Amino acid sequence: MDYNFTPEQQQFREGFIAWLDKNLPEGGDDTNFRMFESQEEWAKAYKDFQRKLSEAGYASMHYPKEYGGGGRTLMEEVIVLQVLAQRAMFLRGPGVITHGMASPTILTCGNEAQKKAFLPKILDGTHIWCQGFSEPNAGSDVANVSTRAIKDGDHYIVSGQKVWTSFAHMADWCIMLVRTDPNAKKHRGLSYLLLDMTLPGVEVRPIKQMTGESEFNEIYMEDVRVPVDMLVMQEGMGWHIAITTLMFERVVGDALMGAMYQKNIERMLDMAKQVKRSGRPVIEDPLFRQALAQSYIEVEVLRHHGLRNLSHQLAGGVPGPEGSIGKLLWSVPNQKIMERALDMQGMLGQVMPGSPNAVQGGLWQYGFLRSKGNTIEAGSTEIQKNIIGERVLGLPKDGSRAARQ
Ligand SMILES: Cc1cc2nc3c(=O)[nH]c(=O)nc-3n(C[C@H](O)[C@H](O)[C@H](O)COP(=O)(O)OP(=O)(O)OC[C@H]3O[C@@H](n4cnc5c(N)ncnc54)[C@H](O)[C@@H]3O)c2cc1C
């Protein structure tokens, strides 16, 4: 495998970097993660920047032009995303579910009217989307979803509760798993709706996280009337749609995470040169040097895993459950890298963002707290291990689920 970009790809990448140099808002670099005074300001900054990306032709390079995309290749899209991951990751935060889940679902499974109505508004930054899968009694076992959607003429009447819904407080729309057939087998009774968050009966309540921010929420729905046109594919296809789009997006996700963590390693090296322990820079301490090397290795493993999956997809392959390996490779190491970074800072490790004494603006303290969610969000570590065991290695089903099915 040749890791180098072709001359055309290199030229495209340089063109994009030159554009970004001129168009990234001041302080848009993600080291300045507290650049926004409020969540509203963060959402607005995301939307403004996404509009600029779209106007310059850099929004979803591999999507057809008729839906607002660039009409180019997946490789060009990955090039754009990798540069953005290193230069504007925090700025693009509110769009994580929008671009990672909502747009691929609509592109892959939506009908023509849904594609035409929603994709251009996603790509030009008009709409932010959230993902309403988890419920108080449906997390790992998402097939347990009990939010009901009962057909009433040309509407579904939706009632229920979602939880841990990232960016619901900013979202205009939500991709939502609902139960349309309570009598069918668990997975088969689910359907996939596109929910307008401004409809009467939708209430969003933010949940405060240990970082101090409210990135995720509860959504309460009471007799919300959703037009039947907002059903994706047919009733009963909810589970199939959710799994298909998740697998495709893991491939792009791994390539993006690898790029973002590479940047973190650079920051960690800078920090190790600045911060002193026992009178000498951390980078000169043999034990911390090992921690730096270990972090570098872990990021390289993730990066190469991402490249392998990407080349498989570029060669026409269909991603499978091995995507769960990528999830383990970005979540567990990130927690360790954050812990190592705080260890390196010694006493300063306790100084939080906002203090003039915080190392690198408190980036690692924030990252340490946020990283705790990494092994839970997008499917917990235990669930990923079950998937790898059962579907990649062919081991017998785990006892608890086998008994329930
Ligand atoms: C930061 C963050 C953002 C999130 N954003 C969203 C979002 O936008 N939309 C959304 O729908 N959800 C979101 N979630 C929810 C997330 O998908 C769920 O938290 C996750 O799937 C786990 O579900 P749960 O919390 O109900 O835990 P549970 O499923 O109750 O699991 C509790 C523990 O039991 C373990 N466990 C469960 N079943 C098994 C098993 N069969 N074998 C072995 N161990 C098992 C789990 O690994 C876990 O450690 C988010 C979560 C976080 C932390």
The ligand as an SDF file (V2000), in Angstrom:
LIG
                    3D

 53 58  0  0  0  0  0  0  0  0999 V2000
  -20.6870   11.5250   25.8900 C   0  0  0  0  0  0  0  0  0  0  0  0
  -21.8560   10.6950   25.4580 C   0  0  0  0  0  0  0  0  0  0  0  0
  -22.6110   11.0740   24.3710 C   0  0  0  0  0  0  0  0  0  0  0  0
  -23.7220   10.3140   23.9860 C   0  0  0  0  0  0  0  0  0  0  0  0
  -24.4640   10.7430   22.9200 N   0  0  0  0  0  0  0  0  0  0  0  0
  -25.5740   10.0330   22.5410 C   0  0  0  0  0  0  0  0  0  0  0  0
  -26.4150   10.5050   21.4830 C   0  0  0  0  0  0  0  0  0  0  0  0
  -26.1750   11.5540   20.8970 O   0  0  0  0  0  0  0  0  0  0  0  0
  -27.5150    9.7950   21.1700 N   0  0  0  0  0  0  0  0  0  0  0  0
  -27.8250    8.6150   21.7870 C   0  0  0  0  0  0  0  0  0  0  0  0
  -28.8130    7.9960   21.4040 O   0  0  0  0  0  0  0  0  0  0  0  0
  -27.0490    8.1450   22.8110 N   0  0  0  0  0  0  0  0  0  0  0  0
  -25.9460    8.8280   23.2040 C   0  0  0  0  0  0  0  0  0  0  0  0
  -25.1670    8.3800   24.2500 N   0  0  0  0  0  0  0  0  0  0  0  0
  -25.5960    7.2000   24.9750 C   0  0  0  0  0  0  0  0  0  0  0  0
  -24.7350    5.9710   24.7440 C   0  0  0  0  0  0  0  0  0  0  0  0
  -24.9260    5.4580   23.4600 O   0  0  0  0  0  0  0  0  0  0  0  0
  -25.1140    4.9690   25.8530 C   0  0  0  0  0  0  0  0  0  0  0  0
  -24.7380    5.5460   27.0810 O   0  0  0  0  0  0  0  0  0  0  0  0
  -24.3920    3.6730   25.6650 C   0  0  0  0  0  0  0  0  0  0  0  0
  -24.8900    2.9800   24.5450 O   0  0  0  0  0  0  0  0  0  0  0  0
  -24.5210    2.7630   26.9120 C   0  0  0  0  0  0  0  0  0  0  0  0
  -25.8570    2.6670   27.3070 O   0  0  0  0  0  0  0  0  0  0  0  0
  -26.2890    2.9240   28.8130 P   0  0  0  0  0  0  0  0  0  0  0  0
  -25.7090    4.2260   29.2560 O   0  0  0  0  0  0  0  0  0  0  0  0
  -27.7610    2.7550   28.9000 O   0  0  0  0  0  0  0  0  0  0  0  0
  -25.5730    1.7940   29.6780 O   0  0  0  0  0  0  0  0  0  0  0  0
  -26.0510    0.2940   29.8510 P   0  0  0  0  0  0  0  0  0  0  0  0
  -26.4380   -0.2710   28.5310 O   0  0  0  0  0  0  0  0  0  0  0  0
  -27.0490    0.2380   30.9520 O   0  0  0  0  0  0  0  0  0  0  0  0
  -24.7080   -0.3840   30.3140 O   0  0  0  0  0  0  0  0  0  0  0  0
  -24.1770   -0.2710   31.6500 C   0  0  0  0  0  0  0  0  0  0  0  0
  -22.8880   -1.0850   31.7080 C   0  0  0  0  0  0  0  0  0  0  0  0
  -23.1620   -2.4700   31.4330 O   0  0  0  0  0  0  0  0  0  0  0  0
  -22.3670   -2.9290   30.3730 C   0  0  0  0  0  0  0  0  0  0  0  0
  -23.1370   -3.8850   29.5570 N   0  0  0  0  0  0  0  0  0  0  0  0
  -24.3900   -3.7040   29.0680 C   0  0  0  0  0  0  0  0  0  0  0  0
  -24.7660   -4.7820   28.3480 N   0  0  0  0  0  0  0  0  0  0  0  0
  -23.7260   -5.6580   28.3570 C   0  0  0  0  0  0  0  0  0  0  0  0
  -23.4920   -6.9400   27.7910 C   0  0  0  0  0  0  0  0  0  0  0  0
  -24.4170   -7.5370   27.0410 N   0  0  0  0  0  0  0  0  0  0  0  0
  -22.2910   -7.5260   28.0020 N   0  0  0  0  0  0  0  0  0  0  0  0
  -21.3220   -6.9180   28.7630 C   0  0  0  0  0  0  0  0  0  0  0  0
  -21.5030   -5.7020   29.3450 N   0  0  0  0  0  0  0  0  0  0  0  0
  -22.6750   -5.0720   29.1480 C   0  0  0  0  0  0  0  0  0  0  0  0
  -22.0100   -1.6970   29.5600 C   0  0  0  0  0  0  0  0  0  0  0  0
  -20.8020   -1.8730   28.8530 O   0  0  0  0  0  0  0  0  0  0  0  0
  -21.8590   -0.6580   30.6600 C   0  0  0  0  0  0  0  0  0  0  0  0
  -20.5700   -0.7230   31.2250 O   0  0  0  0  0  0  0  0  0  0  0  0
  -24.0510    9.1180   24.6720 C   0  0  0  0  0  0  0  0  0  0  0  0
  -23.2700    8.7240   25.7640 C   0  0  0  0  0  0  0  0  0  0  0  0
  -22.1890    9.4990   26.1650 C   0  0  0  0  0  0  0  0  0  0  0  0
  -21.3880    9.0400   27.3400 C   0  0  0  0  0  0  0  0  0  0  0  0
  1  2  1  0
  2  3  1  0
  2 52  2  0
  3  4  2  0
  4  5  1  0
  4 50  1  0
  5  6  2  0
  6  7  1  0
  6 13  1  0
  7  8  2  0
  7  9  1  0
  9 10  1  0
 10 11  2  0
 10 12  1  0
 12 13  2  0
 13 14  1  0
 14 15  1  0
 14 50  1  0
 15 16  1  0
 16 17  1  0
 16 18  1  0
 18 19  1  0
 18 20  1  0
 20 21  1  0
 20 22  1  0
 22 23  1  0
 23 24  1  0
 24 25  2  0
 24 26  1  0
 24 27  1  0
 27 28  1  0
 28 29  2  0
 28 30  1  0
 28 31  1  0
 31 32  1  0
 32 33  1  0
 33 34  1  0
 33 48  1  0
 34 35  1  0
 35 36  1  0
 35 46  1  0
 36 37  1  0
 36 45  1  0
 37 38  2  0
 38 39  1  0
 39 40  1  0
 39 45  2  0
 40 41  1  0
 40 42  2  0
 42 43  1  0
 43 44  2  0
 44 45  1  0
 46 47  1  0
 46 48  1  0
 48 49  1  0
 50 51  2  0
 51 52  1  0
 52 53  1  0
M  END
$$$$
